[in-house]
Amino acid sequence: MVRTVVINLMTSDQGRKAKAREIATSAADGVKFAAFVGERGDWLKVIAEEIDAVTVVDRIQRKAGLRDAKLISVE
């Protein structure tokens, strides 16, 4: 079952955004898509076969230093 996860990173820092994408894609299995979306490009959208959205957000908050990152949707 393919899942789509959208996370608001709440940052414009390109380095932290890249780190967040790396964390999300390494935590997911069967990644089909991972990109920055939204009007300001601060939302991370990941489409994968298997992904634990809560764990990914927690890792992004801790490891990328994006404490304000929050889960927007899981489909």
C-alpha positions in Angstrom: 0.0 0.0 0.0 1.5 3.3 -1.1 1.4 6.1 1.5 1.8 9.8 0.9 3.1 11.9 3.8 3.3 15.7 3.9 5.4 17.4 6.5 5.7 21.2 7.1 9.3 21.8 7.8 8.8 25.5 8.7 12.2 26.6 7.3 13.8 28.1 4.3 17.3 26.8 5.2 18.3 24.7 2.2 20.7 22.6 4.3 18.2 21.7 6.9 15.6 20.9 4.2 18.1 18.6 2.5 18.9 16.9 5.8 15.1 16.4 6.4 14.6 14.8 3.0 17.6 12.5 3.6 16.1 11.4 7.0 12.7 10.8 5.5 13.8 8.8 2.5 16.2 6.7 4.6 13.4 5.9 7.0 11.0 4.8 4.3 10.9 1.7 2.2 10.1 1.8 -1.6 10.4 5.6 -2.0 8.7 6.6 -5.2 8.8 10.4 -4.7 10.4 12.9 -2.3 10.3 16.6 -3.0 9.6 20.0 -1.5 6.2 21.4 -2.4 3.9 24.2 -1.3 3.9 27.9 -2.1 7.2 28.5 -0.3 8.7 25.1 -0.8 8.8 24.3 2.9 6.6 21.2 2.8 8.2 17.9 2.3 6.1 15.3 0.4 7.2 11.7 0.4 5.4 8.9 -1.4 6.6 5.4 -0.4 5.5 1.9 0.0 6.0 1.9 3.7 6.7 4.9 6.0 6.1 5.6 9.7 5.1 9.3 9.5 5.3 9.9 13.3 8.8 8.5 13.6 10.0 10.4 10.6 8.7 13.7 12.0 10.4 13.0 15.3 13.7 12.2 13.6 13.5 15.4 11.5 12.8 17.4 14.6 15.8 15.9 16.5 18.4 15.2 13.8 17.8 18.1 11.4 17.2 20.6 14.2 13.7 21.5 12.9 11.8 21.4 16.2 8.8 23.2 14.6 8.3 20.6 11.9 4.9 19.1 12.0 2.9 16.4 10.2 0.3 17.8 7.8 -1.2 14.7 6.3 -0.9 11.0 5.7 -2.8 9.3 2.9 
